[in-house]
């Protein structure tokens, strides 16, 4: 992956500052609205395998979403970094009593062995954290490319993958007019904010 441009680095700093500046009560209301939106579009269904994330400071907190998914009977998994040097991660099961540790980025992840990893194509939905997004489903992440590598099979435009559906979660203040897509970027199928559900035109005809 190429190094980010000064403009991209500045955009990340600005957007992270915007989401950190949200008042606590506004943040809680936004997270409840996002949880309600995910219920409306039936992300939480019994037997579905859903990847969630354990939020860093400033990201949309998934505590309520994880609880709702468990009540609905979803099977949950979360990312776990496998190599800092190669920038790789896998998805591993996330049980209510899972032992957690902090990785090199300070993000909580299960203490899991390699044989527990799940293939991305075996997942139904992946909920992704977002630094910035646009209405074409382009996502600005933290810049390390972990999700793009883990979900690289979704880059093949010639193959109409039904799974996993990639759903970015963000506050509305994180929207930007346009994010230039790099060859290695994996676009989102949906973006859910506290205000709306954004479906890029390119995925409007894909099955749910």
C-alpha positions in Angstrom: 0.0 0.0 0.0 1.2 3.5 -0.8 1.9 6.0 1.9 -1.1 8.4 2.6 -0.9 11.9 1.1 -0.6 14.9 3.4 -4.2 15.7 2.5 -5.4 12.3 3.6 -3.5 12.5 6.9 -5.0 16.0 7.5 -8.5 14.6 6.8 -8.0 11.8 9.3 -6.9 14.2 12.0 -9.8 16.5 11.3 -12.4 13.8 11.3 -11.1 12.1 14.4 -11.2 15.5 16.2 -14.8 16.0 15.1 -16.0 12.7 16.4 -14.1 13.1 19.7 -15.7 16.5 20.2 -19.2 15.1 20.3 -20.8 15.6 23.7 -21.4 12.4 25.7 -25.2 12.7 25.6 -25.2 13.3 21.9 -22.9 10.4 21.3 -25.2 8.1 23.4 -28.3 9.2 21.4 -26.5 8.7 18.1 -25.4 5.2 19.1 -28.9 4.2 20.1 -30.2 5.5 16.7 -27.6 3.5 14.9 -28.6 0.4 16.9 -32.3 1.0 16.0 -31.4 1.4 12.3 -29.6 -1.9 12.3 -32.6 -3.5 13.8 -34.9 -2.0 11.1 -32.8 -3.4 8.3 -32.7 -6.8 10.0 -29.0 -7.1 10.5 -29.7 -9.1 13.7 -31.2 -12.4 12.7 -31.0 -15.7 14.6 -28.1 -17.8 13.3 -26.4 -15.0 11.4 -22.7 -14.7 11.8 -21.9 -11.1 12.4 -18.4 -9.5 12.8 -18.4 -6.6 15.3 -15.5 -4.5 16.6 -14.4 -3.4 20.1 -14.3 0.3 19.7 -11.3 2.6 20.1 -11.9 6.0 21.7 -14.0 8.1 19.4 -15.4 5.3 17.3 -19.1 4.4 17.4 -19.4 2.2 20.6 -21.0 -1.2 19.9 -22.0 -2.1 23.4 -25.7 -1.8 22.7 -25.3 -3.3 19.2 -23.5 -6.4 20.6 -26.2 -6.8 23.3 -29.0 -6.6 20.7 -27.2 -9.0 18.4 -26.8 -11.6 21.2 -30.4 -11.3 22.1 -31.4 -11.9 18.5 -29.3 -15.1 18.4 -26.5 -13.9 16.2 -23.1 -15.6 16.3 -20.5 -12.9 16.9 -16.9 -12.6 16.0 -14.3 -9.8 16.2 -11.0 -8.9 14.5 -7.7 -10.1 15.9 -4.4 -8.9 14.6 -2.0 -11.7 13.6 1.0 -9.7 12.2 1.9 -6.1 12.7 4.7 -6.4 10.2 2.4 -7.7 7.4 -0.6 -5.7 8.6 -2.9 -8.8 8.8 -5.8 -9.7 10.9 -8.4 -12.5 11.2 -11.9 -12.8 12.6 -12.3 -15.0 15.7 -15.4 -16.0 17.7 -16.5 -13.5 20.4 -18.2 -15.1 23.3 -19.7 -13.3 26.3 -17.0 -14.7 28.6 -14.1 -14.2 26.2 -10.8 -13.3 27.8 -9.5 -10.0 26.3 -6.1 -8.4 25.9 -4.9 -5.1 24.4 -3.1 -5.3 21.1 -0.3 -2.9 20.0 -2.9 -0.3 19.1 -4.6 -0.5 22.5 -7.6 -2.2 21.0 -9.2 -5.0 23.0 -9.2 -8.4 21.3 -9.9 -12.0 22.4 -7.1 -14.2 23.5 -7.7 -16.8 20.8 -5.7 -19.4 19.0 -5.2 -19.6 15.2 -7.5 -22.6 14.7 -10.5 -20.5 15.8 -10.2 -18.1 12.9 -13.2 -17.7 10.6 -13.0 -17.2 6.8 -14.4 -13.8 5.8 -16.7 -15.5 3.2 -18.3 -17.5 6.0 -19.6 -14.3 7.6 -22.9 -12.7 6.8 -22.2 -9.2 7.9 -19.2 -7.2 8.9 -19.7 -4.0 10.9 -16.7 -1.7 10.3 -15.5 1.4 12.2 -15.1 4.5 10.0 -13.0 7.6 10.2 -14.6 9.1 7.2 -17.0 8.1 4.5 -18.7 9.3 1.3 -22.0 8.4 -0.4 -20.3 6.1 -2.9 -19.4 3.7 0.0 -15.8 4.7 0.2 -14.3 4.5 3.7 -11.4 6.3 5.2 -10.0 4.1 8.0 -7.0 4.5 10.3 -4.6 3.9 7.5 -3.1 0.5 8.3 -5.2 -1.4 5.8 -6.2 -4.4 8.1 -9.8 -4.6 6.9 -8.8 -4.1 3.2 -6.4 -7.1 3.4 -8.8 -9.3 5.4 -11.6 -8.6 3.0 -9.6 -8.5 -0.3 -11.9 -11.0 -2.0 -14.6 -8.3 -2.1 -12.4 -6.2 -4.4 -13.2 -8.5 -7.4 -15.9 -6.5 -9.1 -16.5 -9.4 -11.5 -17.8 -11.6 -8.7 -21.1 -10.7 -7.0 -20.4 -11.8 -3.5 -23.4 -12.1 -1.3 -21.4 -12.2 1.9 -20.2 -10.7 3.9 -22.1 -7.5 3.6 -19.9 -4.6 4.7 -21.7 -2.0 6.8 -19.8 1.1 8.0 -20.9 2.7 11.3 -20.2 6.4 11.7 -21.6 9.6 13.1 -23.0 11.9 10.5 -20.3 14.5 11.1 -17.8 12.1 9.6 -19.2 12.4 6.0 -17.0 13.9 3.4 -17.9 14.9 -0.2 -15.5 12.4 -1.9 -12.9 9.9 -0.9 -10.5 8.8 -3.7 -10.6 5.0 -3.9 -7.2 3.3 -4.1 -6.9 -0.1 -5.9 -6.6 -2.0 -2.6 -9.6 -0.3 -1.0 -12.7 -2.4 -0.3 -15.9 -0.3 -0.5 -18.8 -0.5 1.8 -22.3 -1.9 1.0 -24.0 0.4 3.5 -23.2 3.3 5.8 -25.3 3.7 8.9 -25.3 6.9 10.9 -27.6 8.3 13.5 -29.5 10.3 10.7 -29.8 7.8 7.8 -28.9 4.6 6.1 -26.8 5.3 3.0 -26.8 2.7 0.2 -24.4 3.4 -2.7 -26.0 3.1 -6.1 -23.6 0.3 -7.1 -25.1 -2.1 -4.5 -28.7 -1.2 -4.7 -29.6 -4.4 -6.6 -27.6 -6.8 -4.5 -29.5 -9.4 -2.4 -29.9 -8.8 1.3 
